[in-house]
């Protein structure tokens, strides 16, 4: 009886298997004939009766195709998703995924397309497809989602500009415009700043634009900016635009913005021309008939007041009255009197200068500078006030002080001296010592007892190696106000920068001995032997500085140098601690954090690698974010947390595709027993980086190993044979491949 039951069971199973095989053959034949309804019935019967049959992936794939051909999109998407989920090792997944995305784009289902991309983030998506989805989301006002899609695109000017417009902060917006670069990127930043009402920052960027390389397609947008800040340059741009037929009429309308005069019979041809036409028409000028018998600028104040009572408001009279008030030091009344003329094209410049003076006297430097800039001041004393206003706002004004020196009259010694003192301070700060000592001290000391500027001059002499001359000036003028040790240290800096280490070592040894190890000399006292290669001496001296002068100015710098020496000696834990100390100096923080992370990697402190990497990302101290992402992912993998590793390694490989990133991402998937994704990224290395000798041979071998895990032994053997054929049987990888084949054939 038992034998009969067993036989019957075997017969039933064999019948089912045979039926499934027959259903597949019949379904495939019907499919080839275009009889999709019949084919669908056969394939669905296989799935229902024998869900573990070898042809199940094929049956689902055919059903995907059938519903796509028939235009049944919901069914197509359902079967496609089932295929992607249930057939993780099938090579046709990429094709199915691509077709799904394209179909969703055709149907404007861009949000759903994003969901698919996020769910199956390991598939390759071409640039055009991503851009189509991004633009579609823009049209549907899905701005945040659109930005996330554009972030996956290969960076280009268009992508940067789009992401800038989608950015939720001015800081991010400016970042993307900076990535555009050149005059075009600067123009976008200038427009952004003007839209924010920041005339000063816009002007600061405008003056640094490379005018020689502004492309024709940018000119039409650049001209209105030039109109604000440089009317001579604006006129030149308009003349250049007039040479281009498509911009000729726009150039005429732009030029009209200077004074409001143009041929009123012009008919605007597009929206841009309409807006220019309206702006030109709205330009207003202050016009009055000339005053009969007016004696000119020499008119006395009493006569001005009499004529004002007779003629009322008149720019000539009001401006002369304002001049007299300025001579009396009454900028407030002068500004109030001239304020109504700011709104007129032909009187705005003068009115802005007067208002700027009043605001400057009230310490309202931002508004004062804005008036001076828009007035395009040329007078040296007003130019100097603009420079002073910008200086007090923390902006670069060195070029303005140089202009004052260039245009001021030789007899205007006080103004020239003031401009020279400002230049010396700035040039010293940025290390242009050669420019500082080129000035004649008599020039900047006129009418001034500012010892500080002579101190900078003297220190510059020392930093240029002219110690005797520096000592002479020091002894004669500033020995009561300046510490001589500072001057001596400056000369030592000169010796180091000149790479005269032998002389510098003798010099610092004598200084340290003479001053009883004054902390001002200790850093360079330790640095010089380091530069000579005497590492032991340098290490002992840096250690002495750190142990005895924890509050010194050079403490963090010394910690950084000592950490580097310990790193070279492979004392990674001690080096990491000192890099942590160096991080307290903001100028060293970026490099110190990065080096600290490397130390933790070397010592195998994986959780510390993760923590430090996250600090770097949070502080945005490292521009190559993909490297930090990779380090965090690698650390999670080495710490036995592959699920955390995948997140960071995947981000790194998307931002910066490389065989190393792909390899460790594949390893992370393999550690999770996600053989399909591991196989995909090993194959990415093989296919995309075939010539890489470090990672590709290993990736080929790991491809075979993963195929073995997936019970695809024939495919694994084919991979191993390929390794033997291409690298040779005697190669290390060839030997390992032969062993795997022999193991499988036992």
C-alpha positions in Angstrom: 0.0 0.0 0.0 2.8 2.4 1.0 4.6 1.6 -2.3 1.4 2.4 -4.3 1.0 5.8 -2.5 4.6 6.7 -3.2 4.3 5.7 -6.8 1.1 7.8 -7.2 2.8 10.8 -5.5 5.7 10.6 -7.9 3.4 10.3 -10.8 1.4 13.3 -9.7 4.6 15.4 -9.2 5.9 14.3 -12.6 2.6 15.2 -14.1 2.6 18.7 -12.6 6.2 19.3 -13.7 5.4 18.1 -17.2 2.3 20.3 -17.3 4.3 23.3 -16.3 6.9 22.6 -18.9 4.2 22.2 -21.5 2.4 25.4 -20.4 5.7 27.3 -20.8 6.3 25.9 -24.3 2.7 26.7 -25.3 2.8 30.2 -23.8 6.1 31.0 -25.5 4.8 29.8 -28.9 1.6 31.9 -28.4 3.7 34.9 -27.5 5.8 34.5 -30.6 2.7 34.4 -32.7 1.3 37.6 -31.1 -1.5 35.7 -29.3 -0.9 37.5 -26.1 -4.2 36.6 -24.4 -3.5 32.9 -24.8 0.1 33.3 -23.8 -1.0 35.2 -20.6 -3.2 32.2 -19.6 -0.4 29.7 -20.0 2.2 31.8 -18.1 -0.2 32.6 -15.3 -1.1 28.9 -15.0 2.6 28.1 -14.4 2.8 30.7 -11.6 -0.4 29.3 -10.0 0.4 25.5 -10.3 4.2 25.5 -9.9 5.5 28.7 -8.3 9.0 27.2 -7.9 9.4 26.1 -11.5 12.7 27.1 -13.2 10.7 29.0 -15.9 8.9 31.3 -13.3 11.3 34.3 -14.0 10.7 33.8 -17.7 7.0 33.6 -17.3 6.9 36.8 -15.2 9.1 38.5 -17.8 6.8 37.6 -20.6 3.8 38.8 -18.6 5.6 42.2 -18.2 6.1 42.4 -22.0 2.5 41.3 -22.7 0.9 44.0 -20.6 3.3 46.6 -22.0 2.4 45.7 -25.5 -1.3 45.7 -24.7 -1.0 49.1 -23.1 -2.4 47.9 -19.7 -0.1 50.2 -17.7 -1.3 49.3 -14.1 -0.8 45.6 -14.9 2.5 46.3 -16.6 3.8 48.1 -13.5 2.5 45.4 -11.1 4.2 42.6 -13.1 7.4 44.6 -13.5 7.6 45.3 -9.8 7.0 41.6 -9.1 9.8 40.7 -11.5 12.2 43.2 -9.9 11.4 41.8 -6.4 11.2 38.1 -7.0 14.0 37.6 -9.6 17.0 39.3 -7.9 19.6 37.5 -10.0 18.0 37.8 -13.4 20.1 39.8 -15.9 17.0 41.3 -17.4 16.1 43.4 -14.4 18.0 46.5 -15.7 15.9 46.3 -18.9 12.7 46.0 -17.0 13.6 48.8 -14.6 14.5 51.1 -17.5 11.2 50.4 -19.3 9.2 51.1 -16.2 10.9 54.5 -15.7 10.4 55.4 -19.4 6.7 54.5 -19.2 6.2 56.5 -16.1 7.8 59.5 -17.7 5.6 59.1 -20.8 2.6 59.2 -18.4 4.0 62.2 -16.4 4.0 60.0 -13.3 7.3 61.6 -12.2 6.7 61.2 -8.5 6.1 57.4 -9.0 9.3 57.3 -11.1 11.2 58.8 -8.1 9.8 56.1 -5.8 11.0 53.4 -8.2 14.5 55.0 -8.4 14.7 55.2 -4.6 13.5 51.6 -4.1 15.8 50.2 -6.7 18.7 52.6 -6.2 21.3 50.2 -7.5 20.2 50.3 -11.2 21.9 52.5 -13.7 19.9 55.5 -15.0 21.1 57.6 -17.9 21.4 61.4 -17.7 18.6 62.2 -20.1 16.1 60.1 -18.2 17.0 61.8 -14.9 16.7 65.3 -16.5 13.3 64.3 -18.0 12.1 63.3 -14.5 13.5 66.4 -12.9 11.9 68.8 -15.5 8.7 66.9 -15.2 8.7 67.4 -11.4 9.4 71.1 -11.9 6.3 71.4 -14.0 4.3 69.7 -11.3 5.7 72.0 -8.7 7.4 69.1 -6.8 10.4 71.2 -6.1 12.1 69.3 -3.3 11.7 66.0 -5.2 13.0 67.7 -8.4 16.2 68.8 -6.6 16.8 65.3 -5.3 16.7 64.0 -8.9 18.9 66.7 -10.3 21.4 65.8 -7.5 21.8 62.4 -9.2 22.6 64.0 -12.6 26.1 64.6 -14.0 26.9 68.2 -12.9 26.6 70.8 -15.7 25.9 74.5 -15.8 22.2 73.9 -16.5 21.9 71.5 -13.5 23.8 73.9 -11.2 21.5 76.8 -12.2 18.4 74.7 -11.7 19.5 73.5 -8.3 20.3 77.1 -7.3 16.8 78.1 -8.2 15.5 75.2 -6.1 17.7 75.9 -3.1 16.0 76.8 0.1 18.8 79.1 1.4 20.9 81.9 -0.1 24.0 80.1 0.9 23.2 77.0 -1.1 22.0 79.1 -4.0 25.3 81.0 -4.1 27.2 77.7 -3.9 25.6 76.3 -7.0 26.2 79.6 -8.9 29.8 79.4 -7.9 30.0 76.0 -9.5 28.9 77.5 -12.8 32.0 79.6 -12.6 33.3 82.3 -15.0 31.5 85.5 -15.9 28.2 83.6 -16.2 28.3 82.2 -12.7 29.3 85.7 -11.3 26.4 87.3 -13.2 23.9 84.9 -11.5 25.4 85.7 -8.1 25.3 89.5 -8.8 21.6 89.2 -9.8 20.9 87.2 -6.7 22.6 89.8 -4.5 20.7 92.7 -6.2 17.4 90.9 -5.7 18.3 90.8 -2.0 19.1 94.5 -2.0 22.8 93.9 -1.4 24.2 96.6 -3.7 27.6 96.5 -2.1 28.3 92.8 -2.4 27.0 92.8 -5.9 29.4 95.7 -6.7 32.3 93.8 -5.1 31.7 90.9 -7.4 31.0 93.0 -10.5 34.5 94.6 -10.3 36.2 91.2 -10.3 34.5 89.8 -13.3 36.8 88.9 -16.2 35.4 91.4 -18.7 37.5 90.0 -21.6 35.7 86.7 -21.5 32.0 87.6 -21.3 30.2 85.5 -23.9 27.8 87.1 -26.3 24.8 85.2 -24.8 25.5 86.7 -21.4 25.9 90.3 -22.6 22.3 91.2 -22.7 21.8 90.3 -19.0 25.1 91.8 -18.0 24.5 95.2 -19.4 21.9 96.3 -16.8 24.3 95.4 -14.1 27.0 97.5 -15.8 24.5 100.4 -15.9 24.5 100.5 -12.2 28.2 100.5 -11.6 30.1 101.5 -14.7 28.3 103.6 -17.2 31.4 103.9 -19.5 31.6 100.1 -19.6 27.9 99.9 -20.0 28.1 102.1 -23.2 30.8 99.8 -24.6 28.6 96.7 -24.0 25.6 98.4 -25.7 27.8 99.2 -28.7 28.9 95.5 -28.8 25.3 94.4 -28.6 24.3 96.8 -31.5 26.6 94.7 -33.8 24.4 91.7 -33.3 21.1 91.9 -35.3 19.1 90.0 -32.8 20.1 92.4 -30.0 20.3 95.7 -31.9 16.9 97.1 -30.8 17.5 95.9 -27.2 20.8 97.8 -27.2 19.1 101.0 -28.3 16.5 100.7 -25.5 19.3 99.8 -23.0 21.2 103.0 -23.9 18.0 105.0 -23.4 18.2 104.0 -19.7 21.1 106.4 -19.3 19.1 109.6 -20.0 15.6 108.6 -21.1 16.1 109.8 -24.7 15.4 107.5 -27.6 13.3 107.1 -30.8 9.8 106.8 -29.3 8.6 105.1 -32.6 10.4 101.9 -31.7 7.9 99.0 -31.5 9.0 96.3 -28.9 9.2 92.8 -30.4 9.2 90.7 -27.3 8.6 90.8 -23.5 12.2 91.8 -22.8 12.0 94.8 -25.2 8.6 95.8 -23.7 10.1 95.9 -20.2 13.1 97.9 -21.4 10.8 100.3 -23.3 8.6 100.9 -20.2 11.7 101.5 -18.1 13.1 104.0 -20.6 9.8 105.8 -20.8 9.7 106.1 -17.0 13.1 107.7 -16.8 12.6 111.1 -15.3 14.8 114.3 -15.6 14.7 117.5 -13.7 14.2 120.3 -16.3 13.8 124.0 -15.8 14.5 127.1 -17.8 17.9 128.8 -17.3 17.9 131.6 -14.7 18.2 134.9 -16.5 21.4 136.8 -15.6 22.7 134.0 -13.4 26.3 135.0 -12.4 27.7 131.5 -12.1 29.3 129.4 -9.2 30.9 132.4 -7.6 27.6 133.7 -6.4 27.5 134.5 -2.7 25.3 132.7 -0.2 23.1 135.7 0.4 22.4 136.1 -3.3 21.6 132.3 -3.5 19.0 132.7 -0.8 17.5 135.8 -2.5 17.2 133.9 -5.8 15.7 130.9 -4.2 13.0 133.0 -2.7 12.3 134.3 -6.3 12.6 131.1 -8.3 11.8 128.4 -5.7 13.2 124.9 -6.1 15.9 124.9 -8.7 18.8 122.4 -8.9 21.5 124.9 -9.7 20.5 127.1 -6.8 20.0 124.2 -4.4 23.3 122.5 -5.3 25.2 125.8 -4.8 23.4 126.2 -1.5 24.4 122.7 -0.5 28.0 123.4 -1.4 28.1 126.4 0.9 26.5 124.3 3.7 29.2 121.6 3.2 31.9 124.2 3.6 30.3 125.1 6.9 30.3 121.4 7.9 26.5 121.2 7.8 26.0 118.0 5.8 22.6 117.3 7.4 20.9 120.3 6.0 22.7 119.9 2.7 21.6 116.3 2.4 18.0 117.2 3.3 18.0 120.0 0.7 19.4 117.9 -2.1 17.4 114.6 -1.4 14.5 115.4 -3.8 16.9 115.3 -6.7 18.0 111.6 -6.3 15.1 110.4 -8.4 16.1 112.3 -11.5 18.5 110.8 -14.0 20.4 114.1 -14.6 20.8 115.1 -11.0 21.0 111.7 -9.2 24.8 111.5 -9.2 25.4 114.7 -7.3 22.5 114.1 -4.9 23.8 110.6 -4.0 27.2 112.0 -3.2 25.8 114.5 -0.7 23.6 111.9 0.9 26.5 109.5 1.1 28.5 112.1 2.9 25.8 112.7 5.5 25.3 108.9 6.0 29.1 108.4 6.4 29.2 111.1 9.1 26.4 109.2 10.9 28.4 105.9 10.7 25.8 104.4 8.4 28.5 103.0 6.2 26.4 100.5 4.2 23.9 103.1 2.9 26.7 105.6 2.4 28.7 103.2 0.3 25.7 102.3 -1.7 25.1 106.0 -2.6 28.8 106.5 -3.5 28.9 103.4 -5.7 25.7 104.2 -7.6 27.0 107.8 -8.1 30.2 106.4 -9.6 32.3 108.9 -7.7 35.5 110.2 -9.2 36.6 112.9 -6.7 39.6 111.5 -4.7 38.2 112.6 -1.3 34.8 111.0 -2.0 36.6 107.9 -3.3 38.5 107.8 -0.1 35.3 108.0 1.9 33.9 105.1 -0.1 37.0 103.1 0.6 36.7 103.9 4.3 33.1 102.8 4.3 33.8 99.5 2.6 36.8 98.9 5.0 34.5 99.4 8.0 32.1 96.9 6.5 34.9 94.3 6.2 35.1 94.5 2.4 38.1 94.8 0.2 38.9 98.4 -0.6 42.6 98.2 -1.5 42.0 99.0 -5.1 40.2 102.2 -4.1 43.0 103.4 -2.0 45.3 102.8 -4.9 43.0 104.8 -7.1 43.1 107.7 -4.6 46.9 107.7 -4.7 46.7 107.7 -8.5 44.3 110.5 -9.0 45.0 112.7 -5.9 47.0 115.8 -6.6 50.6 115.8 -5.2 49.9 118.8 -3.0 47.1 116.8 -1.3 49.6 115.3 1.1 47.1 114.5 3.9 44.8 112.5 1.7 47.7 110.7 0.0 49.3 109.8 3.4 46.0 108.4 4.7 45.5 106.3 1.6 49.1 105.0 1.9 48.7 104.1 5.5 45.6 102.0 4.6 47.4 100.3 1.8 50.4 99.4 4.0 48.1 97.8 6.6 46.3 95.7 3.9 49.5 94.7 2.1 51.2 93.7 5.3 48.3 91.6 6.3 48.4 89.6 3.0 52.2 89.2 3.1 53.1 91.7 0.3 56.1 92.9 2.3 58.0 93.9 -0.9 55.2 96.4 -1.7 55.2 97.8 1.8 58.9 98.7 1.9 58.6 100.3 -1.6 56.8 103.3 0.0 58.8 106.3 1.2 58.2 106.7 5.0 58.1 110.4 4.5 55.0 109.9 2.4 52.8 108.1 5.0 54.1 109.9 8.1 53.0 113.4 6.9 50.9 115.0 9.6 50.7 111.7 11.5 52.2 110.2 14.6 50.9 106.7 14.0 53.7 104.5 15.2 51.7 101.4 14.2 52.1 102.0 10.5 55.9 102.6 10.8 56.0 99.4 12.9 54.4 97.5 9.9 56.9 99.1 7.6 59.8 98.1 9.9 58.5 94.5 10.3 58.3 94.3 6.5 61.9 95.3 6.2 62.8 92.4 8.6 60.6 90.0 6.7 62.5 91.0 3.5 65.8 90.3 5.1 66.8 93.9 5.7 67.5 93.6 9.4 70.0 96.4 9.8 67.7 98.9 8.1 64.8 97.6 10.2 66.9 98.0 13.4 67.8 101.5 12.5 64.2 102.6 11.9 63.2 100.7 15.1 65.8 102.4 17.3 65.0 105.9 15.9 61.2 105.9 15.9 59.3 103.0 17.6 61.5 101.3 20.3 59.1 102.7 23.0 56.0 101.2 21.3 57.1 98.0 19.7 58.5 94.7 21.2 61.9 94.1 19.6 61.4 90.3 19.9 58.6 90.7 17.3 61.1 92.3 14.9 63.6 89.5 15.5 61.0 86.9 14.9 60.1 88.5 11.6 63.7 88.2 10.4 63.7 84.5 11.4 60.5 84.1 9.3 62.4 85.6 6.4 65.3 83.1 6.8 62.8 80.2 6.9 60.9 81.4 3.8 64.2 81.8 2.0 65.0 78.2 2.9 68.2 79.2 4.6 67.7 76.6 7.3 71.3 76.4 8.4 71.5 80.1 9.2 67.9 80.0 10.6 68.9 77.2 13.1 71.9 79.1 14.4 69.8 82.3 14.6 66.9 80.7 16.6 69.3 78.7 18.9 70.9 82.0 19.8 67.6 83.8 20.3 66.2 81.0 22.5 69.3 80.9 24.6 69.5 84.7 24.9 65.8 85.2 25.9 65.5 82.2 28.2 63.3 80.3 25.8 60.8 83.0 25.1 57.6 81.4 23.6 57.6 83.8 20.6 60.6 81.9 19.2 59.9 78.3 20.2 57.7 77.2 17.3 60.3 78.1 14.7 63.1 76.9 17.0 61.5 73.4 16.7 60.4 73.8 13.0 63.8 74.5 11.6 65.4 71.2 12.6 62.3 69.5 11.3 62.8 71.2 7.9 66.4 70.0 8.0 65.4 66.4 8.6 66.5 66.3 12.2 63.2 64.8 13.3 64.3 63.7 16.8 65.5 67.2 17.7 62.3 68.8 16.3 60.1 66.3 18.1 61.8 67.0 21.5 61.4 70.8 21.0 57.8 70.6 19.9 57.1 68.4 23.0 58.8 71.0 25.2 56.6 73.8 23.8 53.4 71.8 24.3 54.3 70.7 27.8 55.5 74.2 29.0 53.4 76.7 27.1 49.8 75.4 26.7 48.4 78.9 26.2 50.9 80.1 23.6 49.9 81.5 20.3 51.6 78.6 18.4 50.2 75.8 20.6 47.8 74.3 18.1 50.3 74.6 15.2 52.9 72.8 17.3 50.4 70.0 18.1 49.7 69.6 14.4 53.4 69.3 13.5 54.1 66.9 16.4 51.1 64.8 15.4 52.5 64.5 11.8 55.8 63.3 13.1 54.1 60.7 15.4 52.0 59.6 12.4 55.1 59.0 10.3 56.4 56.8 13.2 53.1 54.9 13.1 52.1 56.1 16.5 48.6 56.6 15.3 46.7 56.8 18.6 49.0 59.5 19.9 48.9 61.4 16.6 45.1 61.3 16.6 45.0 62.9 20.1 47.3 65.7 19.0 45.3 66.3 15.8 42.3 66.6 18.1 44.1 69.4 19.9 45.1 71.1 16.6 41.4 71.2 15.6 40.8 74.0 18.1 42.5 76.4 15.6 39.9 77.1 12.9 42.6 77.5 10.3 43.8 74.0 11.0 40.5 72.3 11.7 39.8 71.0 8.2 43.2 69.3 7.8 43.4 68.2 11.4 40.0 66.5 11.3 40.9 64.7 8.1 44.2 63.6 9.4 42.6 62.4 12.7 40.2 60.3 10.7 43.2 58.7 8.8 44.9 57.9 12.1 41.8 56.2 13.4 41.7 54.2 10.1 45.3 53.1 10.5 44.7 52.0 14.1 41.5 50.2 13.3 39.4 52.4 15.6 36.3 52.1 13.3 33.7 53.7 15.5 36.0 56.7 15.9 36.4 56.8 12.2 32.6 57.0 11.9 32.3 59.7 14.6 35.1 61.9 13.1 33.7 61.5 9.6 30.3 62.6 10.7 31.9 65.6 12.4 33.6 66.5 9.1 30.3 66.2 7.2 28.4 68.2 9.8 31.0 71.0 9.7 31.2 70.9 5.9 35.0 71.2 6.4 35.9 68.9 3.6 34.9 69.6 0.0 35.5 66.1 -1.2 32.4 64.7 0.6 32.6 61.4 -1.3 35.9 60.6 0.4 34.4 61.1 3.9 31.3 59.1 2.9 33.5 56.3 1.8 35.6 56.3 5.0 32.4 56.2 7.1 31.0 53.4 5.0 34.2 51.4 5.1 34.5 51.9 8.8 30.9 50.5 9.3 31.8 47.5 7.2 34.9 46.8 9.2 33.0 47.3 12.4 30.6 44.5 11.3 27.7 46.7 10.4 27.2 46.2 6.6 23.7 47.5 6.7 25.0 50.9 7.8 27.9 50.7 5.4 25.8 50.4 2.3 24.1 53.7 2.8 27.4 55.7 2.8 29.2 53.6 0.2 26.3 53.9 -2.2 26.3 57.7 -1.8 30.0 57.9 -2.3 30.0 55.7 -5.4 27.2 57.7 -7.0 29.0 61.0 -6.4 32.4 59.7 -7.5 32.2 56.4 -9.3 35.5 54.5 -8.8 36.5 50.8 -8.7 37.5 51.1 -5.1 34.1 52.4 -4.0 32.3 49.8 -6.1 34.4 47.1 -4.6 33.7 47.9 -1.0 30.0 48.5 -1.8 29.9 45.0 -3.3 31.6 43.6 -0.2 29.0 45.3 2.0 26.2 43.7 0.0 28.0 40.4 0.1 28.3 40.7 3.9 24.5 41.1 4.0 24.1 38.0 1.8 22.5 40.3 -0.9 24.2 38.3 -3.7 22.3 40.1 -6.5 23.6 43.5 -5.6 27.0 42.2 -4.8 27.2 40.6 -8.2 26.0 43.8 -9.8 28.7 46.0 -8.4 31.5 43.5 -8.9 30.4 43.4 -12.5 30.3 47.2 -12.6 34.1 47.2 -11.8 34.7 44.6 -14.5 32.7 46.4 -17.2 33.4 50.0 -16.4 37.1 49.7 -15.3 38.5 46.8 -17.3 42.0 48.1 -17.3 42.3 48.7 -13.5 45.0 46.3 -12.2 44.3 46.8 -8.5 40.5 46.1 -8.3 39.3 44.5 -11.5 41.2 41.1 -11.1 39.8 40.8 -7.6 36.3 41.8 -8.8 36.5 39.1 -11.5 37.4 36.5 -8.9 34.7 37.7 -6.5 32.1 37.5 -9.4 32.8 33.8 -9.6 32.5 33.3 -5.8 29.2 35.1 -5.7 27.9 33.0 -8.6 28.9 29.9 -6.6 26.8 31.2 -3.7 23.9 31.6 -6.1 24.3 28.0 -7.2 25.2 29.2 -10.7 28.2 26.9 -11.0 28.3 26.8 -14.8 28.5 30.6 -14.9 31.1 30.6 -12.1 33.3 28.2 -14.0 33.0 30.3 -17.1 34.2 33.3 -15.1 37.2 31.3 -13.7 38.1 30.1 -17.2 38.0 33.7 -18.4 40.5 34.6 -15.6 42.8 31.8 -16.5 42.7 32.7 -20.2 43.2 36.4 -19.8 45.8 36.4 -17.0 47.5 33.0 -17.5 47.4 29.8 -15.5 50.6 30.9 -13.5 49.1 34.2 -12.4 48.0 34.4 -8.8 44.4 34.9 -9.9 44.8 32.2 -12.5 46.0 29.7 -9.8 43.0 30.6 -7.5 40.6 30.3 -10.4 41.9 26.8 -11.2 41.5 25.7 -7.6 37.8 26.9 -7.6 37.1 24.9 -10.8 38.7 21.8 -9.3 36.8 22.2 -6.1 33.5 22.4 -8.0 34.3 19.3 -10.1 35.2 17.1 -7.2 
